[in-house]
Amino acid sequence: MNSRVLKKHLKYIVPEIRLALIKEPGVRPQQIGCPGDIERFVEPLKLQAEENFVSFHLDAKNQVIGWHLVSRGTISASLVHPREVFKAALIANSYAIIVAHNHPAGSLKPSQEDIETTEKLIAAGQLLGVGVLDHIIVSSNGTRSIREFEPHLWNS
C-alpha cells in the first residue's frame, strides 16, 4: 500500500495532527551564558504563592527560543513528569532546555525530590537528544543553580 492510499484510508479513521512553529515577529532570542543570565526570565516566579515548574527552550547557540509552564502545583509541591517537560521542547525543536521552579516558602536549598527530578530529566534528555543544561530554584530570596551546587548529577 503506497502512502497516498494509506493516507486516504486513514483520513476517515484517525484524525491527522499537524504541528507548526509560529515565531512572534520582533522578539529577539536572548543568549544564556551562565546561571545568572536566566534570572531575568524567572523573576516572576519569585512572587508566586504556589510552586510553578517552567522549562525554557534553547537553540544550539543557547538562545532562549521559547518557554512552557509545565505544571502549577500547591504551596509545597508540583507534579513534574519528563513527558510533559520534553513535549513542548521537542515541538519547539529545542537543542537544550533549562528548567526552573519556585519555592514559595523562600528556601533555595534543593529538596531530595528536586534532585531526583533533575536526575530523571537529565536521563530523559540524553535519550531524546535534548540536553538539560540546568535546574534553577527560585524564591523571594534569589535563585540557585542546581548544576553549580550539584555538578555530579551531570557527570553520568
Secondary structure as GFF3:
##gff-version 3
##sequence-region A 1 156
A	DSSP	alpha_helix	3	10	.	.	.	ID=ss1
A	DSSP	beta_strand	30	31	.	.	.	ID=ss2
A	DSSP	three_ten_helix	35	38	.	.	.	ID=ss3
A	DSSP	alpha_helix	39	42	.	.	.	ID=ss4
A	DSSP	three_ten_helix	43	47	.	.	.	ID=ss5
A	DSSP	beta_strand	52	58	.	.	.	ID=ss6
A	DSSP	beta_strand	63	72	.	.	.	ID=ss7
A	DSSP	alpha_helix	82	91	.	.	.	ID=ss8
A	DSSP	beta_strand	96	102	.	.	.	ID=ss9
A	DSSP	alpha_helix	112	128	.	.	.	ID=ss10
A	DSSP	beta_strand	131	139	.	.	.	ID=ss11
A	DSSP	beta_strand	142	145	.	.	.	ID=ss12
A	DSSP	alpha_helix	146	149	.	.	.	ID=ss13
A	DSSP	three_ten_helix	151	154	.	.	.	ID=ss14
###
